[in-house]
Amino acid sequence: MNITVGKYIPGNSFIHKLDPRIKLLSNILFIVLVFLTKNFIMQAILLSPILVAYFVSKLKLRKLYKMMLPVILIGIFLFLINSFLVKESSYPYMNVYAKWWQLTISDISLYRTALIMVRIYIMIIITTMLTATTRPMALTRAIEDLLLPLKLLFIPVHIIAMIISIALRFIPTLLEESQRIMKAQASRGVDFKNGNIKSKSKATITLIIPLFVSAFSKAEDLGNAMETRGYDPYEKRTKYRIYPIKVSDVLVFMFLIGLLAMIILQRMDIFELPLIVKGA
């Protein structure tokens, strides 16, 4: 199985060449923008440059479809919650399509669920692009540079950046390890797909326990390797690689600031865009 979540994919595209600090700031800014959008038109405006950046980075297009599966599963859960919480007494103008027990299927519940699903999908895409187009060491450097003001509070910024970088690096490793353990347990007769809740719980335990043991073993090996090479997080470190800010980095960041300003003005009702559902 080809795991790409959290894994750097070498390339020579425009997105790969962007400064890692600009990419990390852009990622954070897009997450903020995702939660500021309140209708599908603003989400479409926000999604358009993200898809353009995805195509420019030359990542595999089929991954866009694979990213939809967890979003759909989350969307089913959110739809049940919205159908339970949205009542006619609170929204007398809403259109009710069906009612069953305490669940009310209406245009408001559908609209809210779809809005959150698109938000989650956008966050998955931009996070995947960040890790796929940025080297782990460059990402560590970017996190360290952005957290630099915390050094004034005597917070070990370098240690925090290294922990985050190692955690991101271990995501594809643990995913591959879980696939390997599942195949090994399936060959021993463990059924992960069929059976009742009790049997599935037992099957899950046979996956979780070896995975935890393997994770702690890999962490210990990594710690020993870093200690053998003389790594000391409290020593003053020098940097041999310099990341200069280029004109393209400034232009990308100015574009994002303009996008942020537009969405903030829209949220403040300084200019209006039509909503799909009135009052949602």
C-alpha positions as CSV (number, residue, x, y, z in Angstrom):
1,M,0.0,0.0,0.0
2,N,1.4,3.4,-1.0
3,I,1.1,5.7,2.0
4,T,1.4,9.4,1.2
5,V,-0.1,11.0,4.3
6,G,2.6,13.0,6.1
7,K,5.2,11.8,3.6
8,Y,7.4,14.2,1.6
9,I,7.1,13.6,-2.2
10,P,10.2,15.0,-4.0
11,G,9.4,17.5,-6.8
12,N,10.5,20.6,-8.6
13,S,7.3,22.5,-8.8
14,F,6.5,26.1,-7.8
15,I,4.9,24.9,-4.5
16,H,8.0,22.8,-3.7
17,K,10.2,25.8,-4.1
18,L,8.2,28.1,-1.9
19,D,9.8,29.1,1.4
20,P,8.7,26.6,4.1
21,R,7.8,29.4,6.5
22,I,5.5,30.9,4.0
23,K,3.9,27.5,3.3
24,L,3.4,26.9,7.0
25,L,1.9,30.4,7.6
26,S,-0.3,29.9,4.5
27,N,-1.5,26.6,5.9
28,I,-2.4,28.2,9.2
29,L,-4.0,31.2,7.5
30,F,-6.1,28.9,5.2
31,I,-7.4,27.0,8.3
32,V,-8.5,30.3,9.8
33,L,-10.2,31.3,6.5
34,V,-12.0,27.9,6.4
35,F,-13.7,28.7,9.7
36,L,-14.5,32.3,8.7
37,T,-16.5,31.2,5.6
38,K,-20.2,31.1,6.1
39,N,-21.5,30.0,2.7
40,F,-20.6,27.8,-0.3
41,I,-19.7,30.7,-2.5
42,M,-16.9,31.8,-0.2
43,Q,-15.8,28.2,0.2
44,A,-15.6,27.9,-3.6
45,I,-13.5,31.0,-3.8
46,L,-11.3,29.6,-1.1
47,L,-11.1,26.1,-2.6
48,S,-10.1,27.4,-6.1
49,P,-6.5,28.5,-5.3
50,I,-6.0,25.4,-3.2
51,L,-6.9,23.1,-6.1
52,V,-4.7,25.2,-8.5
53,A,-1.8,24.8,-6.0
54,Y,-2.5,21.1,-5.8
55,F,-2.3,20.7,-9.6
56,V,0.8,22.9,-9.8
57,S,2.5,20.8,-7.1
58,K,2.0,17.8,-9.5
59,L,0.6,15.5,-6.7
60,K,-1.5,12.5,-7.7
61,L,-5.0,13.4,-8.5
62,R,-6.5,10.2,-7.3
63,K,-5.5,11.2,-3.8
64,L,-8.2,13.9,-3.9
65,Y,-10.8,11.2,-4.2
66,K,-9.3,9.1,-1.4
67,M,-9.4,12.1,0.9
68,M,-13.2,12.2,0.5
69,L,-13.7,8.8,2.2
70,P,-13.0,10.0,5.8
71,V,-14.9,13.2,5.1
72,I,-18.0,11.3,4.0
73,L,-17.8,9.1,7.2
74,I,-17.6,12.2,9.4
75,G,-20.4,13.9,7.4
76,I,-22.8,11.0,8.2
77,F,-22.1,11.5,11.9
78,L,-22.5,15.2,11.6
79,F,-25.7,14.9,9.7
80,L,-27.3,12.8,12.4
81,I,-26.2,15.4,15.0
82,N,-27.7,18.3,13.0
83,S,-30.9,16.3,12.3
84,F,-31.2,15.8,16.0
85,L,-30.4,19.4,17.1
86,V,-32.2,21.4,14.4
87,K,-35.9,21.8,15.3
88,E,-38.8,23.5,13.6
89,S,-39.4,25.7,16.7
90,S,-36.0,27.3,16.2
91,Y,-36.2,27.6,12.4
92,P,-39.9,28.1,11.5
93,Y,-39.0,29.0,7.9
94,M,-37.0,25.8,7.2
95,N,-38.2,23.1,4.8
96,V,-38.7,19.7,6.4
97,Y,-38.2,16.7,4.2
98,A,-38.7,13.8,6.6
99,K,-39.1,13.2,10.4
100,W,-38.4,10.1,12.4
101,W,-38.3,9.9,16.2
102,Q,-36.2,12.9,17.3
103,L,-34.5,13.3,13.9
104,T,-35.7,16.0,11.5
105,I,-34.2,16.0,8.0
106,S,-34.4,19.6,6.7
107,D,-32.6,21.9,4.4
108,I,-30.9,23.6,7.4
109,S,-29.4,20.3,8.6
110,L,-28.3,19.3,5.1
111,Y,-26.8,22.8,4.6
112,R,-24.8,22.8,7.9
113,T,-23.5,19.3,7.3
114,A,-22.3,20.0,3.8
115,L,-20.7,23.3,5.0
116,I,-18.7,21.5,7.7
117,M,-17.7,18.6,5.3
118,V,-16.3,21.1,2.8
119,R,-14.3,22.8,5.6
120,I,-12.8,19.4,6.7
121,Y,-12.0,18.5,3.1
122,I,-10.2,21.8,2.6
123,M,-8.1,21.3,5.7
124,I,-7.1,17.8,4.7
125,I,-6.0,19.0,1.3
126,I,-3.9,21.9,2.5
127,T,-2.3,19.8,5.3
128,T,-1.5,17.0,2.8
129,M,0.1,19.6,0.4
130,L,2.2,21.0,3.2
131,T,3.7,17.7,4.3
132,A,4.0,16.4,0.7
133,T,5.9,19.5,-0.7
134,T,8.1,20.4,2.3
135,R,11.1,18.4,3.5
136,P,10.9,17.4,7.2
137,M,14.0,19.3,8.1
138,A,12.7,22.4,6.3
139,L,9.4,22.1,8.1
140,T,11.2,21.8,11.5
141,R,13.2,25.0,10.6
142,A,9.9,26.8,9.7
143,I,8.2,25.8,13.0
144,E,11.3,26.9,14.9
145,D,11.5,30.3,13.2
146,L,7.8,31.0,13.6
147,L,8.0,30.1,17.3
148,L,11.1,32.3,17.8
149,P,9.3,35.0,19.9
150,L,8.6,32.3,22.5
151,K,12.3,32.2,23.3
152,L,11.9,35.5,25.1
153,L,9.7,33.5,27.6
154,F,12.5,30.8,27.9
155,I,10.4,28.2,26.1
156,P,12.6,25.6,24.3
157,V,11.4,26.4,20.8
158,H,13.8,24.0,19.1
159,I,12.7,21.0,21.2
160,I,9.0,21.7,20.4
161,A,9.8,22.0,16.7
162,M,11.8,18.8,16.7
163,I,8.9,16.9,18.5
164,I,6.4,18.2,16.0
165,S,8.6,17.2,13.1
166,I,9.2,13.7,14.4
167,A,5.5,13.3,15.1
168,L,4.7,14.2,11.4
169,R,7.5,11.9,10.2
170,F,6.1,9.0,12.2
171,I,2.6,9.2,10.7
172,P,3.3,7.3,7.4
173,T,5.6,4.9,9.3
174,L,2.9,4.0,11.8
175,L,0.3,3.7,8.9
176,E,2.5,1.3,7.1
177,E,3.2,-0.6,10.3
178,S,-0.6,-0.9,11.0
179,Q,-1.1,-2.3,7.5
180,R,1.7,-4.9,8.0
181,I,0.3,-6.0,11.4
182,M,-3.3,-6.3,9.9
183,K,-2.0,-8.6,7.2
184,A,0.0,-10.6,9.6
185,Q,-3.0,-11.0,12.0
186,A,-5.4,-11.8,9.1
187,S,-3.1,-14.6,8.0
188,R,-3.4,-16.0,11.6
189,G,-7.2,-16.1,11.3
190,V,-8.2,-12.7,12.8
191,D,-11.2,-11.2,11.0
192,F,-11.3,-7.4,11.0
193,K,-14.4,-7.0,8.8
194,N,-17.0,-9.5,9.9
195,G,-18.5,-10.4,13.3
196,N,-20.3,-8.6,16.1
197,I,-19.1,-5.7,18.2
198,K,-17.4,-8.0,20.7
199,S,-15.4,-9.9,18.1
200,K,-14.4,-6.7,16.3
201,S,-13.2,-5.2,19.6
202,K,-11.0,-8.3,20.1
203,A,-9.7,-8.0,16.6
204,T,-8.9,-4.3,17.1
205,I,-7.0,-5.1,20.3
206,T,-4.8,-7.6,18.3
207,L,-3.9,-4.6,16.1
208,I,-3.5,-1.9,18.7
209,I,-1.2,-3.7,21.2
210,P,1.4,-4.7,18.6
211,L,1.2,-1.3,17.1
212,F,1.9,0.4,20.4
213,V,4.8,-2.0,21.1
214,S,6.3,-1.3,17.6
215,A,5.9,2.5,18.1
216,F,7.7,2.5,21.4
217,S,10.4,0.3,20.0
218,K,10.9,2.6,17.0
219,A,10.9,5.7,19.4
220,E,13.6,4.1,21.6
221,D,15.7,3.2,18.5
222,L,15.4,6.8,17.3
223,G,16.4,8.2,20.7
224,N,19.4,5.9,20.9
225,A,20.4,6.9,17.3
226,M,20.2,10.6,18.1
227,E,22.1,10.2,21.3
228,T,24.8,8.2,19.6
229,R,25.3,11.0,17.1
230,G,25.8,13.5,19.9
231,Y,22.4,15.3,19.6
232,D,21.9,17.6,22.6
233,P,18.7,19.7,22.3
234,Y,20.0,22.2,24.9
235,E,23.2,23.1,23.1
236,K,23.4,26.1,20.9
237,R,22.9,24.9,17.3
238,T,24.1,26.5,14.1
239,K,22.3,26.5,10.7
240,Y,24.1,25.7,7.5
241,R,21.1,26.1,5.2
242,I,19.6,29.6,4.7
243,Y,16.1,30.2,3.4
244,P,15.9,33.6,1.8
245,I,12.5,35.2,1.2
246,K,11.9,35.5,-2.6
247,V,9.5,37.8,-4.5
248,S,7.3,34.8,-5.2
249,D,6.9,34.1,-1.5
250,V,5.9,37.7,-0.8
251,L,3.4,37.7,-3.7
252,V,1.8,34.4,-2.4
253,F,1.5,35.8,1.1
254,M,0.1,39.1,-0.1
255,F,-2.6,37.1,-2.1
256,L,-3.5,35.3,1.1
257,I,-3.7,38.5,3.1
258,G,-6.1,39.9,0.4
259,L,-8.2,36.8,0.6
260,L,-8.3,37.1,4.4
261,A,-9.4,40.8,4.1
262,M,-12.2,39.9,1.7
263,I,-13.6,37.1,3.9
264,I,-13.4,39.3,7.0
265,L,-15.3,42.1,5.2
266,Q,-17.9,39.6,4.1
267,R,-18.2,38.3,7.6
268,M,-18.7,41.9,8.9
269,D,-21.5,42.3,6.3
270,I,-19.7,45.2,4.6
271,F,-20.5,43.4,1.3
272,E,-22.9,40.5,1.0
273,L,-22.8,37.3,-1.0
274,P,-26.0,35.2,-1.5
275,L,-26.6,32.3,0.9
276,I,-27.8,28.9,-0.3
277,V,-30.2,28.6,2.6
278,K,-31.8,31.7,4.2
279,G,-30.8,32.2,7.8
280,A,-28.4,29.3,7.9
